[in-house]
Amino acid sequence: MSSVRALDDWAASHTQPLPLSSLKGAVLGIDASHYIFHHLHHHSSREPLLVALGGFPFALKSNIGRELQTFKNLGITCVFVFNGLDFGLREHQTHARAESARAFEQAWDLYDQQQADQVVDAFSNAGMVHGLAMYPGAANEANDIGTPKPDSLYRFLQRILHENKVEFLVAPYSAAAQLSYLGKGPNQLVDAVYGASDILLFDVEKLITKIDMENSENSRFHWVTKQFCQDELGRLSSGQFLDFALLLGSRYLHTFPPFENAAYPGKALNIREALTLFNTAGRNALTICSQFEDDRRVQDPKYLDRYKRALMTVKHHVIMDADGKVGPMDPDHVPSDMHELIGQRLPEELYFYLSKGILGPNVPNYLTSGEVLIPLPLGVEDSDIYRRLVGDLLLPIRTQSIGLLSNSLHRFYQTKVINVRTWFNEKSERPISLKALPSVKDTIQSWKLRSEQFPESTKRLRATYSSFKFAAESLKDAGFVSKSFSSRDSPPLYLQDDILANVFWRFLQLRGYIDDKHQLTAWGTCLEQALSVLDPTWNLEEPTFIAIELLRLGILNAKDWFSHVSGGPMRGSDEERTFNMLVSRVACIGKLRHKNIGYSGPLSRQLLSFRSLISTVRATLRDLIEVVLAGLLLGGDADRDRKDWTEMSTKLPFIDDNDCGLGIAVRTYLDDLLHQNNPTSPETRAEVKAKGKEWFQHSESFAGSLDIAFRLWDAVYKGTQNTGREFKDTKLWEGANKWLAERR
């Protein structure tokens, strides 16, 4: 998909540099996807082995924080704008994904052959190929995850922005259209725009394409004008420039096939050659499409129809105005079939929650499109267990999320049929009939408790614990449970802590940890017991909860799902390798203590594959808990005259994606112990832990990381001993725990 970036690359090569200090006093509008992409691929945050480790870059948070401070020091006010809901037709880039997958496979082949001098470059190239293939055309689509997609980092970046008191806005649909409005609307809100060349399609005159802060003393930015681009491309008119830019390819329309070099697929598009072809057609998109109407590459995707849709989508894109109203950019000339171009309209209140980050776009997208499309991400093994997880096991959670949101919307959405399609069965659809589902909202409506109603014991508990531990522990108090039912006419919640507490209770009831009598279920007791061994300072509540979810789904075990790829335990008996695998998989849910620098150490394709299961479960749980909060607000169960929207959103769990680094550390340690004469002696354990500095050069503390992993193990193990009859692996966990106790 390198051709999709043709205008981006060409514009970047024609920019003019200026000192960043020249923007002093200005308000800078920043396209969040563009900003994240450049951090991942053109910045010191870029980490070559990230594609083989999963998760987020270790240096990303510190680098972003440093840049935000530089902006503040220079007197520049920033406003970040994020993409919102999907719109129009999705464009699939099959060749680009195949190219990314090949690069990924080649990198792993080199690693398995122990070609150490080539491995880092190979994985770096695989990440770059994937990133360039993905952006900008697929930046907002759930296609690949070789390196993190920009939108998978939205919550992460929003939390950093909130911590640094930097404003952000989630656009109703395209961030480019929203930035155009902010930069040239009747009430201009930003003085300059930083983003991808897409923004030029929306009549932005000046565009910052790159900001270089590697040296804070000499920070610079590169900018270009739309008029300069038009002149350099042969004095194109504004209409001709829009036509040509669309044909070059963007997230609105894939590249006009004859512009691509069929003899060299994937080769960068020569913009001058494309311009010559465009000129011979009278600089008219309709004419050039008609000239190639017999070309199968143009016929098959009905390119002319897609071009017309893309043109109208750009001209009439939907934005949020300064008063918070959502509507088309050109309301006086809006076509009657706007819903076909952009998507079904949602209530104004829901767009507001989207704009503040209360709710992400995934579940609303399911409702407006009528589809749940599940692709195979890059780097994820196409295994039976992954197919079963995304195709079957997670479907009830997605159904709850969709049903709960639809319960609070217009009847049109409450009676829709949502079709689920997976990459491995694209021609078969599994319908979710919302009309046939009982109201999800009604099952959790009784949770509307204010802290003033809490017994003293519950208030003391709340002062010590939060989130999952408080929600589960509170239900052990019979006095609290007896008073925990609220009537429908009880006053709305106001305090943020009260709102979040009720969100967690509602969420846990939906997930089956609490029954309709507000009692802990068998799995609720399992969760409460697992959390009971944790110290609040360890920050292990969320990993422990995810581990219990994986247990319930039948995912967290030692089954040999990925034996066809490398990276499993290598030493010991079959039983010892089984124990090692189980302990290492639990560790994958935690985080390696690592410096703010790229990873350097052993890799494991097996643990990377297991990590993808964890990541998928986490993302699905995040969707559900967001909808619980949004549903509470939409239903009037909380006071909506407030300003702490973003703070509430960032306090919800499941923001940080996991890598498999901690799992690799545990597997490496346990494997090496088995190489020693006396693996259980204190001296041997201390010696092997000391080696960790050599294996994991940038780990803050190898021994400290192992401690985190083993504390997480203790919590999950405690849960497995309190699961009831549903759980069948108790003996396996008991054996692994006894084996580990002598080696930790």
N, C-alpha and C positions, 0 to 999 in steps of 0.2 A: 504493500500500500504506500510505497514511497512516493508514488505519483500524487497521492492525496495531499502530501505536504509540499507540493511544487510551489504554490504561491507563497507559503510560509518561508521556504528556503530562498526563493528568489527575492522576496521583500527583505529578508534578513541581510542578503548580500548587497543591498542598495541603501542601507540605513546610514544615518549620520550620528556619530558619537558626541555626547555632551556630558559635562560633569553632573553627577546626580544632585549636587548642591544647587544647581540652577533651578530645581523644582521646589526650593524652599518656599513655604507658605502655601503650596498647592495641595489640592485634594486629589489623590491618585486612585482611580478605579482599576482594580486588578481582577483579571479573569483567573479564578482559583484553579481551574483545571490546567491552564497554561503554566501557572506558577508551580504547581505540583510536578507537572511533567518535566519542567526544566530543572527542578531539584533532583529528580530521579535520574535524568539522563545527561544533563549538561552542567553539573554542579558538583561541589565537594560532597554532597549527600549521596552521590552515585556510588554504589557498593557492588563490585564485580560479582561476588558470590551470592548476592541477594536472591537471584533466580533459583539457586540450589538450596536455599535455606528457608525461603518463605518469609512471611511477615513484613514488617516495616523496617526501613533503614535505621541502623542504630544512631547515626549522626543527624537524622532528619530534624528532630525536635530542637536540638541545640543550634543547628544552622539557621532554622527559621527564626528562632528567638533572637539570634544575633542580628539577622537582617531587619527584623521589626524594630530592634533598638537603634539600628543605623538610620532607618527612616525617621524615627522620633528625634534622634540627635540632629538630623538635618532639617527638622521642622516640616516634614512631609506627613500629611494625614492620609492614611490608607483606608480604602473601603474594598473589601473582597466580595466578589460576586460569584456564586456557585450555580452550576446548571441545575435545573429543577426536573420537571417531568419529561418523559420521552415525548416525542412528537413525530408525526408523519410515519413513513414507512422505514423499517429498519433495513440497512444495507449490510449484507454479509460479505466479508472479504475472505473468501475461502482460500485463495492462493496465499494471502499474507499469513494466515494461521498455519498453513502447511509449511511455509518457509520458516516461521518461528519454531514449529515443532521439530523440524529437521535440525536447526541450529541447537536446540535443546538436547536432542538425542546425541548429536556429535560431541557435545561437551561432556555428557555422561560417559560416553565411550572412552574418551580420553582420560577421564578420572578413573574408570575401572582398569584402564591399562597403565595407571600410575605415571602418566605423562605430566608430571608436576609442572614443568616449565611452560606447558601450553594450556593447562586447565583454567587458570584464572582468566586468560584472554578469551578462551572459548566460552566460558559462562558470561563474561562481560559482553561478548558479541551476541550471545543468545538473548540476553536482556535487552540490548540495544535494538536488535532486529525486531524483537517483540514490541518494544516501546514505539519504534517508528511505525511499525505496522498498525499499531493500535490507535495512534493519535494523529490528527484530531478526529478522524472520521468515526472511530469506534470508541472514543474516550468515554462516552456515556452509555455504552452497551455492555451487557454482561457476556462478553465473548471470551477473553483470555485473562489469565492472571500470572503470566510468566514473571513479570515484575508487577507491583501493585498498580491497578488502574487508578487514575486520578480520583474517580468517585469513591473508591474504597478507602481513600484517605480523607474524605470530606469531614467526617466526624472528628478525626484526629486533628486536622488543621483547625476546625472550628473551636475545639477546646483550647488549642494554643492561642488562637486569636482572642478568645474570651479572657484567658489568663493574662494576656498582655493588653487588655482593654482596647482592642482594635475591632472596629465595626465590620460586620459582614451581612450579606443579604443572599438568600437563595431565590433565584429568579423563578417565575412560574414555569418557564420552559428553558429557553436558551440564555445563557449568561451573556453571550455576545449582543443579543438584542437588548437585554436589560442595560448593559453598559452603554450602548448607543443612546438609549433614552436618558440615562443619567448624565451623559456628556453633552447632549444637545437638546434636551427637552425644554419646555417653557420655563422650568425652574432648574437651571443647570446645577447639578449637585456634585459633579467631579470636573476637575480642570484638565485632566489628562487620563488616557486609557492605556493600560498595559495588557497585552494579550496576543492571541494568535491572529493570523491574517483574516480569519473568518469575520472578524469585527468590521473589516473594511467593506464587507457586503452590505452592512447596515448604515452606510453613509457617514461613518466616522472619518473626519478629515485627517487627523493626526493620530498616529499609533506608535506606542513604544513597544518594540518587539523583543528587547533584551535588556536586562539590568545586570550589570557586573559588579558584585560586591566582594569579590575574592580579596581585594585589598581595600579595606574600609577607608583608608586615607585617600584613595584615588578611585572612588566609586564612580561608575559611568553608566549612562543608559544610551541605547541606540533607538532611533526613531525614524519614521518614514511618513510621508503624506500620501494620501490617496491620489491627489492630483499628480504627484511625482510618478507614481506607479502608472497612472493612465498615460502620462506623457512618454515615459520610457517604453511603454508597450505600443507605441505608434499613435499617440494622441487619441486614445479610446475615449468615447463619451462615457458618462456615468452608466447609462444603460448597457453599452457594449462591455464595459468593464465588469458589470454584474454578470452578464451572460458568460463571458470568458472565465471569470473566477469560478462560477458554478461548474462549468465544463471541466475545469482543471481538477475538481474534486474537493470535497469538504465533508463535514458531517451531515450536510443537507442533501448531497448527491454524490455518488461515486464518479470517478473519472470517466470522461467520455472515452469509450473503448478505443477508437482509432487514434487517440492521443498516446496510447500506451504502445510500447514496442513489443509486438508479439514474439519477435525473435529472441528478445532478452527480457523475459518476464521478471518483474521486480526491479528492473533497472530504473534509476531516477529519470523522471520525465524531463525532457528538454523543452523548456517553456518557449524558446524561440521557434522550434519546429512546430509546436502546437499553435503558436500565434500565426505562423505562415498558413497553416491549414484553416484557421479561423478567418484570416483575411480573405482567402480565396472564396469563402462562403459569404462574402459581403458583411463580415463581422456580425453575423446573425445566428443565434443558436438554433432557431427553427429551421433555417436554411441548411446548416451543416448537418443537422439530424436527418433531414429529408434526403440529402446527398448520399447518406450512408444507410438509407432505409432497408437496403437489401443485405446489409452486413449482419450476419447472425449475432455478432457480439452486441449489436444495437437492438436487434429484434427481440432476442431472448428476454432481456430484462425490461422490455418496453421502455427504452431509455427516454424517448420523447415525452411519454406521459409522466415519467419520474421528473424530468426536467421541469415540466410545467408546474408540477406540484411543488418542487423545490423553490421555483421562482415566486410563486404565490406565498409559500411559507415564509420566505424572507421578507417580502413586501408587507405582509400582514401579520407578522409575528406578534405574539401576545406578551405583554409586559405588565409590571405593576407600577402604577404612577406614584407621584409624591404623596398622594392622599391614601395610598394603600388599595386603590381600586385596580382590578385586573381586567385588561381588555386589549384589543388589537392596537398596533402602533398607528394604523391609519383608519380610524373608526368610520370616517365618512365614506370610504370606498371599500368596505369590508365585504367579501363575497358571502353568499348565503350558506355555503357549505364549509364554513370555517372548521367545523367539528371534524370534517374529513381530512383537513390539512394538518391541524394541530392535535385534536383529540377532544373527547367529551369534556364539557365544562364541569368543574367542581364548585362546591359552595365557596363563597368569598372567604369565609372563616377558615376553611381548610387551606386555601392558598396562603393565608396569613401564618398559620402554624408551620407550613412548609418554609415560608420565608424566614422564620425565626429559628429553624432547625429543630423544632419540636418533633416533627415527623419527617422521615426520609421519603423519597419518591417511590420506593419499590412497591408497596402495597397499593397506593393510589394508582400507580401504573397498571397493576393487574386489573383494577376496576375499570379504568378508562379504556384500556385496550381489549379487555375481555380475554386476555391470554397470560399464561405463566409459561414463559419460554426458558427452558433449562439447558444451557449448552455445556460442553465439556471444557473446562478451563485449561489453558496451556500449563503443562507441568503436572497435571493431575493424571494418575494412571486410570485408564478406562477399565476399571476392575468391576467385578460383580458387586462388591460391597459398596463402591461409590454409586453405582447405578441404583442399588437397592435403597441406599440412604436418601438420595435426592429424588428418586422416583416414587418411593413408597413411604419410608419411615418419617420423612419431614413433611409429607403432604398434610397430615392432620394439623400441624402447627401453622402451616401456610393457610389452611382453610379457616382456622380460628382467626388469624389476622385479618383475612379478607372479610369474613363474616362480621367480626366486631366493628370494623370500620364502616361496612355497608349499613349496619344497624343504626348508625348515627347520620346517615345521608338520605337523600331523596329516594322515594320508592323506586325510581328508575334503577338505582344501583342495588336495591335490596332484592330485586327479582332477576338480576342478570345471571347468565350462565358463563362461568369462567373456564376456559379450556386449557389444560396443562399438556405441554408438549416437551419431550426430551430429545436430546441429540441422538439417542440410540433408537428412537422410535418416532421419527419426525412425522410419519404419515398417520400416526394414531394419536387421538386426543382423549384425555380423561376429563370429563366435564365435572365441574363443581357447580351444582345448582343452588344458588343462594336462597331462592324462594323455598326450597324444600328443607332448608336447615332451620333448626330452632334458634331463637335469638340468643346469641352469645352474650350480648350486653345484659340481658335479664339475669343470667346466672351469677354475675359478679356485682350486681347493683347494690347489694347490701353493705358493701365496703365503702363507707363514707364517714369514717371516724375522725373526730377532732381530738387533739392531744389533751384538751381539758376534760375529756371523757375517760381518759386512761386512769386505771388504778395507780396508786403510788409506785407499786412494784414495776409496772410497765413504764412509767416515766423514768424510773432509775435505770431500767434496761435501755431505754432510748438514749439516755445520756452517755451510755458506754458503747453501744453497738449501733450500727446502721444497716441499711439494705437487707440482704438475705438473712443475716444472723438475727437481727432484731425481729424481722417478720416471722421467722420460724420459732424463735425462742419465746416470743410473746404468747404463742398459742399453747404453751405448756401450762399457762396460768388459767385455771378454770374460771376464776373470777373475771378475768379479762374476756375470755371467750363468751361468757354468758351475757356480757354487755356490748358485744362487738357488732350487733346487727343494727343497722341504721334504717330509718324509714325513708321513703322516697321524698317526703317533704322536709327532711332535715336540712338545715342551712348549708350553703355551699362551703367547701373547704377554702381557707385563705392562706394559712401558713404553708410555706414551701415544704417544710419537713412533713407536715400532715399529708399533703398531696402525694409526696414521694412514698410515704409509708403505705398509703392506700393503693398506689400503683403496684408496689411489691406484693401486697396481699392479693390483689386482683390477679396479678401475673401468676403467682404461685397456685392460685385456685385453678386458673385455666390450664396450667401445666400438670395438675393432678396431685400436687403436694398438700393441698387443703381441700376438704370436701365441702358440700353445701351447708354443713352444720358448723363450719369454721373450726373443724378438728383436723389435726395432722393425719394424713393417710399413712399407709405403710412406707411409701416412698418419702413422705414428709418427715417421718421419724428418721429414716435413713439420712436425709439431708440435714436435719437438726443435729443428729449425732456426729456427722462428718464436720459440721461447722463448729461443734462444741470444743474441739481440740485446738482451734485456731486462736492465735493472738491477733488483735486488730492491727498491730504494727506490721504484720507479715504481708498484708495485702494479698491474701490467698482466698478470699471469699468467692470471687468470681471464678477463678480456675477450679475451685472445689465444686461449685454449682455446675459448671460445664462438665466436669468429670462425672457427676451423678447423672446428668442428662445422658451422657454417652453410655453409662452403665444401663440405663433404662432402655436405650435404643439398641442395646446389644452390640455396641461398637467398641467399648473399652474392655478388651480381652487380649489374649495372646494368639489368636487364630492366625494361621499362615496365609494371609491374604495377598501379600506382595512378594512371594518367594521368587518370582521371575525377575526381580530387580535386586540390585546389590544394596548392602548397607545394614544387614541384620547382624545380630550377635554372632561372633565367629568361634568362640572357644567354649569348652565345657561339654557336659552331657546334653542330651536333648532336653532334659528337664531344666538344666541350668540356663540353656539358651531361651527356653520358654519363659522362665522367671525374669531373665534379663529383658526380654522383649516387653513383658507386661509392665515392669517398673519403668522402662524407658518411654513407653507410650504414655504413662501417667505424667512423666516429666515433660513431655512435649506440650502439655497444656500450660505449663509454667513459662517463666522467662529467664534466660541466661543473664547473669550479671555481667554486663559488657560495657566497655568504654565507648565513647561517642566516635567510633571509627569503624570502618568496614570489617566484616568478619574475616578471620583467617584461622582455619582449623579443619578438622575432619568433616566429611559430609556423609549423608546417608539418604539414598533415594527411597529406601523403605520408610524411614521416619518422615521424610518429606511427604510421602504419599499419605501416611497416617495423619500428618499435620493438616492436609487438605480436608480430611473428614471433620476435624475439630473446627477449622475455619468456617466450613459450610454450616455447621450446627450453630456456631456463634452468630453468624450473620442472620440466620433465620430467627434466632431468639431475640436479636436486636430489633428486627422488624416487629415482632410481636409486642415487646415491651413499649416500643414507641407508640404503637396503635392503642395500647392500654392507656397511656398518658393522654393521647389525642382524644380518645373516646371519652375519658373522664371530663375533659374540657368541653368537647362538643355537646355532651349531655347536660351541661350546666351544673355538674357536681363540684366544680371549683370556681372560685371568683376569677373572672377574666380581665378585671381591671388591674393589671400588674405589669411589671417591667423585667421580671426575672426569667423570661422565657428560655434564653440560652443557657443560663445557669442550671435550670432544671434539666434541660436536655443533656448537658455534659455530665450531670450526676447520675444519669442512667448507665447501667453496665454495658458491656460488650462493644466497646469502642475500639480497643487495641487488638489488632490481629496478632496471632501467635506465630513465631517461627518454630523450627524444630531444634534449635541450638541446645536447649537444656536437655532434651531427649538424647541428642548425640553425646553430650558431656557425660550423662549417666551411663549410656551404653559403652562408651569408651573406657570409663573408669571400671565398670564391672567386668568388661572383657579383659582388661589388663590385669586385674586381680587374679583371674583364672590362669594367667601366664606365670604367676609367682608360685614358689614352693609352698608357702604357707599363707594362702589368700585371706585368712580370717584374723591374722595376728594384728595387733595395733600398729606395730612397726611397719608391716607391709602396707597397710592401709594409708598410713601417713606418707610413706615413700611414694606410693602411686598417686596420691593427691598432689604431692609436690610436683610430679611430672606434668600435672595439668597446665602449668605455666608454659611448658614447651608446646603442648598440643593446642592450647587455646591462647595464643599470644596476647590478645587484647582483652581477655576476660579480666574484670575487676578483681574477682576472687573465685578461683575454681572451686576451692573447698566451700566457700560461701554459697556458690550456685548449687553444689550438691546438697547442702543443708536445706535450701529452699525446696529442692526436688523431693527430699525425704520427708520434709514437713508436709508437703502436699500428699505424698504417699500415705502418711499416717492418717490424715484427715479422710482420704478416700477409703482407706482400709477400714477405718472405724465405721464408715457408712455401710460397707459391704457386710459388716457383722450385724447390721440392723435392718436388713432389707425385706425380711419375711420370705414367704414361700416362692415368690416370683423369681427370685434370683437363684440361678443354678450353679454359679461358679465359686461358691463359698470356699470349697476345699482348695481350689487353685490359688485363691488369694491368701488363704492361711499358709499354704506351703511357700508361696513367694515371700510373704512377710517374715516367716521364720528364717528363710534363706538370706534375705536382705539384712536382717537384724545383726547377723554375724559379719557383715561386709560394709556397713555404712560408717 
